[in-house]
Amino acid sequence: MTSHDSTETRLKKLRLFGLLARLDEVKHQPWLQEVMAIEEEEKVRRSFEHRCRIAGIGAFKPIADFDWHWPKKVDRLQIEELLNLEFLAEGANVVILGPNGVGKTMLLKNIAHRALHQGQSVMVRAASDLLADLAKQESTAARIRRLTAYTKPQLLCIDEVGYLSYDVRHADLLFEVISRRYNNKRSIVLTTNKPFAEWSTTFPNATCVVTLVDRLLHRAEVISIEGDSFRLREAEQRQKQKAAARKRGKEAPSD
């Protein structure tokens, strides 16, 4: 491919039709390569932002902001190793277990974001949204289409299992999702605030819970975090800062 052909191809991909129409005039201009490089970089950035929106990642704090000293128990090396995403090649799962506010969702979204950055297909859903979506499908065909949609991505992230209670039908639907991904060796990252022995309280009367947990954990790495809530700490810090500011305002001499 000649330099002219390469430039023409790049301009077509970038849809820079004005420059393409006048290629013979501008092809030797020193700024042309810089313009194309800027446009290509912006296209990549916008494409990645679009993929993040479609995946449902939403806003999150980067892993660099995680306070490793706050939790009473957290294995930093284990988490940093999982962020290398080697578990995806094995079709293994990651389960992040811990009480409210210790950074489970933050870790899940960082893993999802990194997987997207590596070109993997990713879907992030709250457990309640995923199960509500499947439960509202009125026909078997529609439900199978949605189950297929949850099976296809290379990484499915299910957030906040255990915060709400579900009926037997919802348990069966989650079992379907986990079983299909297990059989296809597709990874799941799942967060929960409940030990697995207590999942029967999340899905009362569901006979599939034991098998569901068994398949989830068969090829899984469990991250256990213990500690107090980051959010509660931040709220307390804000209150202290506001109180200190009010006190300084009262102590300031009046004119």
N, C-alpha and C positions, 0 to 999 in steps of 0.2 A: 504493500500500500504506500503510495507516495505521500509526501507531506501535505500536498493539496487535498488529496482524498481524505486524509486523517482530519484535517481542519474542517472539511465539508461535513464529514460524518458527525463530528463533535457539535458543529453549529446546528445540524438537523436535530440531534438529540436534545439540545438546549432550546430548540424552537426559536433561535435567533434569526428569523427569516430575513430581516432587513440586512444584516451583515452577510447572510448567505447569498442574497441577490446581488450584492456588490463585492463578492469575494475576490474577484480579479483586481479590484481597486484597493482592498484593504489587507490582502493576504500577507503583504510584506511589512505592514505597519507593526512597530515594536509593541504596541499596546494590545494587539489582538490576542496574543497568548495569555496575557494577564487577565483580560476581560473574560475569556473562556474559563480560566482557572477559577476566577471569582464566582462565576455563574455555576460551575460544576460543584464547588464547595457549598454554595447556598442550596443547590438542588438536593445534595446529600443531606444537609441539615434539615430542610423542610420535609424530606421523605422520612427521616428518622422521627421527627416530631409527629408526623402523621401516623406512623406505625405505633408510636407510644400511645397516642389517643385511641387508636383502634384496639390496641391490646388492653386498654383500661387501667393503665398503671396509675395515672393521676399524679398529684403532687406528693413529694416525699423528700426526706432529708438524706443527703448522701452518707455513705458509710463512714466517711471521714469525720462526720459530726457525732458518731456514736460514742457515748461516754463509757468506755470499758471499765472505769473504776466504780461506776455507780451500782451495777447489779452485785448482789451478794455472791452469785454464781453465774459465770459465763465462760465458755471455752473459746477464747479469741482465735487460737490457732485452727480450731475446727471450723469456725465460721469463715476465716480467711481462705482456708483450703476449699470450702464449698463454693466460694466466689470465683474459683478457677473454672467452675462448671463442668468438671470431669464427670460428675454424676449423670449428666445428660447423655453422654455416649453409652453409659451402661443401662439407661432407662431406669435409673434408681430414683427414689423419692427422698424428699427432705421434709421432716416434720419439726416445726418450731413450737416448743411447749413452754408455757409460762403464764404467770398471772397478767392481769390487765396492765397496760402501760409500760412494759419493759422493753419495747422495741421490736416486737415480733413482726408487725406489719412493715416497719421500716426495713428490716432485713429481707423480708419477702420481696418488697418492691426493688430493693437494690439488686437482688439476684435476678429478678425479671428484667430490669433495665440492662444489666450486663449481658444477659442472654440475647436480648434484642440487638444490642450493640454488636454482638458476634454474628448476627444474621439469622438467629433462630426465630421460629414462629412462637409467639407467646400470647397467652390469654390470662388476665388477672380478674378474678371475680370474688366478691364476698359470698360466703356460703349461702346466706339468705337469698341473695339475688340469683345465684345459680339454680338453687332448688325451686325458687318461685318461677323462674323461667321454664324449667322442665315441667313443673306441675300444671302450669296453665295451658300446656299443649293439649288440645281437645281430641286429637286423633292419634292413633298409633304411629301413622306415617310421619306426622309432624314431630312427635316426640323422638322418633328415631333420627330425624334430620337434626334435631337439636343435640341429641346424644353424640351424633357424628361430629358436630361442630366442636363439642367439648373433647372429643377424642383426637382430632386432627393436629392441634398445635404440638410442637415438640416439647413445650413446657406449659402446663396448666397450674396456675397459682390459685389456691382456694383459701381465702382469709376468714378467720373468726368462726371456726367450727366450735360449738360449745357454748356460745353466748345466748342462743335461743334454743327452745325445745321444738322438736318436729314430730310429726306423726309417722306412722309406719310407711305410708306412701313415699314421703320424703326420704326416709332411710333407704328404701328400695331404689330410689332414683340415684342417690349418692353411691350406693353399692354398684349400680350400673356404670356410672362414670368411672369409678375406681377400677372395676373389673375390666372394662374395655381398655383403659389405659395400661393396666397391668398386662393384659394379653398382648398388647401391641408394643410393650416396652417403651412407653411414653412417660416421661417424668412428671411428678406432681410435687409442688411445694405447698405445704399446708400448715396453717397456724391454728393452734387451739389453746384454750385456757384450762382445759380439763385433762387430767391423766386418763389414759385409755380405759382403765377400770371403771371410770365414771361416765363413759360414753353412753351407757345404757340409760342414764338420766336425760341425755340430750335426745336420744331416740327411744323413748319408752315403748315397751311391748314389741320392738322390732327384733325379729329372729335373726336378721342378717348381720347384726352389729359385730359379732365375734369374727365372722368370715370377712367382713369389710375391713376390720382392723388388721386381721391377719394378712390380707393382700396388700394393704397399705404399707405395712411394716416389713414385709418379706425382703424387699430390696430397698431399705431406707436407712437414712442417717437421721438420728434424733438429736436435735439441739435443745437442751434444757436450760432455761434461764430462770434464776430465782432473784427476787429483789422487790423493792418498792417501785411505785409508778414514777416514770420520768415526768409524765404530764402533771401529776400531783406535785412533784418537786418544783416544776417550772411555775405552776400556779402559786405555790407558797412563796417562791422567790419574787414573783411579780407583786404579790400583796405586800411583802416586806419593802420592796423598792418604792411602792406607792406610799406606804406609811412613812418611810424615811423622807420622801419628797414633801409630804404634807407637813411633817415636823420641821423640816428646813424652812418651809414657807412661813410657818407660824413664828419661827425664831428669827426670821429676817427682820432687821430694824425698819420701822416705817419712816417715811420722809416727813 
